């Protein structure tokens, strides 16, 4: 499926040892097998150490931004100490994991290098398939962001902005499921979560 550049692990090891820190973020290459082409998915920052809130603001406002765990390398000791696990059973577990992970660190080192290739456009891909559960999961994740503990007010404001974007992506796709037996249930959930976001 996905793959990385040859010799990238040695370069990553050198970078992490040189810069220190617990969380590193990288750009991603989108690889399209049908025409053997590559498109860079970049965040568009300078390669440097960023304060957590400043980085999350840039990350969240990147055009076409998608919360993706493959953007990040997290030091093992930090990962275990903070208990940053993926939620079982979610289609969009990265959408939950990335902001929760970032909430537990104070800084992120961003490197513009893209060593990871995300294979796109695959037939029968889970991320590309039509499934109403994806929208239910996105709404569930918005609610689960209430579990963020210890983040400052500025980060929570940024997180609310992310929730609004996720919510709008659900609203945009609702019409695709008009014939689904759970369509009315989905509409009710959208209305409920919309009121929560509106009223804080």
C-alpha positions as semicolon CSV with decimal commas, in nm:
position;residue;x (nm);y (nm);z (nm)
1;X;0,000;0,000;0,000
2;X;0,169;0,320;0,120
3;X;0,549;0,341;0,114
4;X;0,844;0,561;0,211
5;X;1,156;0,690;0,039
6;X;1,457;0,463;0,029
7;X;1,702;0,548;0,310
8;X;1,445;0,780;0,471
9;X;1,468;0,604;0,809
10;X;1,837;0,694;0,843
11;X;1,760;1,057;0,758
12;X;1,471;1,063;1,006
13;X;1,689;0,919;1,281
14;X;1,950;1,190;1,219
15;X;1,688;1,468;1,214
16;X;1,519;1,355;1,536
17;X;1,850;1,321;1,721
18;X;1,961;1,666;1,601
19;X;1,643;1,855;1,683
20;X;1,526;1,671;1,993
21;X;1,163;1,715;2,095
22;X;0,875;1,469;2,100
23;X;0,659;1,548;1,796
24;X;0,767;1,597;1,434
25;X;0,550;1,683;1,136
26;X;0,626;1,629;0,767
27;X;0,464;1,686;0,431
28;X;0,313;1,391;0,243
29;X;0,337;1,274;-0,117
30;X;0,015;1,158;-0,278
31;X;0,092;0,873;-0,516
32;X;-0,153;0,791;-0,797
33;X;-0,090;0,444;-0,928
34;X;-0,315;0,472;-1,236
35;X;-0,080;0,722;-1,402
36;X;0,227;0,677;-1,179
37;X;0,221;1,041;-1,068
38;X;0,304;1,215;-0,741
39;X;0,143;1,526;-0,592
40;X;0,289;1,703;-0,288
41;X;0,047;1,768;-0,003
42;X;0,224;2,042;0,189
43;X;0,147;2,245;0,497
44;X;0,347;2,541;0,373
45;X;0,554;2,638;0,678
46;X;0,924;2,702;0,719
47;X;1,119;2,406;0,858
48;X;1,160;2,497;1,224
49;X;1,033;2,442;1,578
50;X;0,685;2,582;1,639
51;X;0,492;2,656;1,955
52;X;0,197;2,415;1,964
53;X;-0,087;2,661;1,914
54;X;0,087;2,850;1,633
55;X;0,153;2,524;1,451
56;X;-0,201;2,389;1,496
57;X;-0,341;2,713;1,358
58;X;-0,124;2,680;1,044
59;X;-0,201;2,308;1,013
60;X;-0,573;2,362;1,048
61;X;-0,577;2,637;0,787
62;X;-0,380;2,449;0,524
63;X;-0,579;2,419;0,201
64;X;-0,716;2,066;0,172
65;X;-0,604;1,987;0,525
66;X;-0,682;1,636;0,643
67;X;-0,594;1,513;0,992
68;X;-0,351;1,232;0,913
69;X;-0,135;1,041;1,159
70;X;0,112;0,972;0,876
71;X;0,207;1,341;0,886
72;X;0,366;1,283;1,224
73;X;0,643;1,100;1,402
74;X;0,602;1,084;1,779
75;X;0,878;0,982;2,015
76;X;0,793;0,646;2,172
77;X;0,849;0,758;2,531
78;X;0,616;1,054;2,482
79;X;0,355;0,834;2,316
80;X;0,353;0,586;2,605
81;X;0,373;0,848;2,880
82;X;0,076;1,046;2,744
83;X;-0,126;0,731;2,658
84;X;-0,209;0,859;2,309
85;X;-0,405;0,564;2,171
86;X;-0,625;0,540;1,864
87;X;-0,997;0,500;1,927
88;X;-1,119;0,159;1,813
89;X;-1,401;0,131;1,562
90;X;-1,383;0,479;1,408
91;X;-1,351;0,540;1,035
92;X;-1,183;0,874;1,099
93;X;-0,967;0,789;1,400
94;X;-0,691;1,020;1,272
95;X;-0,930;1,315;1,290
96;X;-0,959;1,252;1,664
97;X;-0,603;1,137;1,733
98;X;-0,407;1,426;1,577
99;X;-0,565;1,713;1,778
100;X;-0,561;1,506;2,100
101;X;-0,194;1,421;2,044
102;X;-0,106;1,784;1,975
103;X;-0,290;1,895;2,289
104;X;-0,039;1,700;2,498
105;X;0,276;1,864;2,365
106;X;0,411;2,218;2,389
107;X;0,596;2,234;2,057
108;X;0,622;2,061;1,719
109;X;0,916;2,049;1,483
110;X;0,797;2,087;1,125
111;X;1,014;1,961;0,839
112;X;0,908;2,040;0,481
113;X;1,062;1,717;0,350
114;X;0,807;1,458;0,230
115;X;0,932;1,102;0,266
116;X;0,593;0,928;0,292
117;X;0,385;0,827;-0,012
118;X;0,011;0,793;0,043
119;X;-0,134;0,569;-0,229
120;X;-0,449;0,743;-0,359
121;X;-0,733;0,650;-0,589
122;X;-0,735;0,279;-0,502
123;X;-1,046;0,079;-0,586
124;X;-1,234;-0,043;-0,277
125;X;-1,036;0,195;-0,055
126;X;-1,205;0,251;0,283
127;X;-1,128;0,623;0,266
128;X;-1,283;0,653;-0,080
129;X;-1,586;0,429;-0,030
130;X;-1,935;0,564;0,035
131;X;-2,051;0,477;0,386
132;X;-2,292;0,674;0,606
133;X;-2,103;0,554;0,916
134;X;-1,823;0,791;0,820
135;X;-2,050;1,089;0,880
136;X;-2,180;0,947;1,208
137;X;-1,819;0,898;1,318
138;X;-1,724;1,256;1,231
139;X;-2,012;1,385;1,444
140;X;-1,909;1,151;1,725
141;X;-1,551;1,279;1,707
142;X;-1,667;1,640;1,741
143;X;-1,837;1,540;2,065
144;X;-1,530;1,349;2,184
145;X;-1,314;1,660;2,161
146;X;-1,474;1,756;2,490
147;X;-1,234;1,503;2,643
148;X;-0,936;1,728;2,574
149;X;-0,785;1,794;2,917
150;X;-0,512;2,039;3,009
151;X;-0,512;2,242;2,689
152;X;-0,516;2,620;2,724
153;X;-0,799;2,846;2,612
154;X;-0,625;2,939;2,287
155;X;-0,587;2,575;2,187
156;X;-0,951;2,505;2,272
157;X;-1,051;2,797;2,048
158;X;-0,845;2,647;1,764
159;X;-0,999;2,308;1,831
160;X;-1,348;2,455;1,806
161;X;-1,252;2,601;1,469
162;X;-1,143;2,253;1,359
163;X;-1,473;2,109;1,483
164;X;-1,660;2,363;1,270
165;X;-1,467;2,253;0,960
166;X;-1,537;1,886;1,029
167;X;-1,903;1,969;1,083
168;X;-1,924;2,156;0,753
169;X;-1,769;1,856;0,573
170;X;-2,052;1,643;0,716
171;X;-2,318;1,892;0,608
172;X;-2,171;1,895;0,258
173;X;-2,196;1,516;0,225
174;X;-2,536;1,457;0,390
175;X;-2,720;1,479;0,058
176;X;-2,526;1,178;-0,071
177;X;-2,720;0,952;0,166
178;X;-3,082;1,054;0,100
179;X;-3,170;0,696;0,008
180;X;-3,000;0,542;0,312
181;X;-3,231;0,395;0,577
182;X;-3,045;0,597;0,847
183;X;-3,076;0,929;0,664
184;X;-3,328;1,079;0,908
185;X;-3,117;0,965;1,203
186;X;-2,817;1,137;1,045
187;X;-3,013;1,459;0,996
188;X;-3,115;1,454;1,362
189;X;-2,753;1,407;1,469
190;X;-2,639;1,690;1,244
191;X;-2,900;1,923;1,392
192;X;-2,808;1,823;1,747
193;X;-2,433;1,871;1,695
194;X;-2,492;2,196;1,507
195;X;-2,680;2,337;1,808
196;X;-2,397;2,228;2,040
197;X;-2,138;2,405;1,825
198;X;-2,353;2,716;1,791
199;X;-2,428;2,748;2,162
200;X;-2,084;2,639;2,284
